[in-house]
Amino acid sequence: MRYVYIALIVLLTALVLIFKFQNLAAVTISLLGMSATLPVSTLVILVYVLGMVTGSALFGLIRSWIHGATRRR
C-alpha cells in the first residue's frame, strides 16, 4: 500500500508541474488600487490554497456556532 501512496504523490506532483509549465502566460489582477502581475498557474494555485485555508476556517466557525446553539445549559 505504501507504494500506491508514493505513486499517487508522484502522479499528483507531475500533474501540478505540467499545469505550471503549460500556463506561463502572465495576467494582472487588481484589488483596491493595488495590482500584481502573475503567471496564470501561480494565480490558480494561490487561489486554491487560499480557498482551502478560508474554507476550513469557515467550516470550523460554523461548526462551533452549531455546537454552541445546540448545547444544553
N, C-alpha and C positions, 0 to 999 in steps of 0.2 A: 504494500500500500504506500510505503514511503516513496517508491519510485514514481508512482502515479502522481503524488503531490509535487514532486520535483518536476515532472514532465509538465504538469499544469502551470507551475510557476514559470518555467522556461517558455512555454507557449504564450502565456499572458504577457510576459516581458517582450517577447518577439513581436507580438501584435501591437503593443504600445510603441515600440521603436519604429516599426513600419509606418504606423499612423503619424508619428512625429516627423519622419523624413519625407513623407508624401504630402505634408501640409505645411510647407515652409513659407507660404505667402504671408505677408505682413498685413495686419488690419489695425486700424486706430480706433480705440474706444475712448469715450468721453463721459465724465461724470462731474457735475457741479463745477465746470470750468477747467477741470484737470483733464489731461488726455495722456494716453500711453499707446505706443505702437508695439505690438507683439505679434509673433507668428501665430497663425490660427491654432495650431496644435497646442501651443503653450496656453493659449487662452481657454481652449476647451478643457484641458487637464486642470487648469486653475479653477475654473467654474465648477468642475466635477468635485474637486476636493473641498471647495467652499460649500458646496451643496451637501456633501457628506457631513461636514462639521456642523453646519447650521441645522441640518435635518435631524441629526442625533440630539443636538441641544434642544430643539423644539419638541422632539419626541419625549425627552426626559422631563421637560417643563410640563407638557400636557399630562404625562403620566403622574407627576406629583400633584397636579391640580385635581385629577380624578381621585387619587388616593386621599387627598385632603377633603374632598367633597363627600366621599363615601365613608369616611372614618366616623365611627360612633364615639360620642363623648360620654 
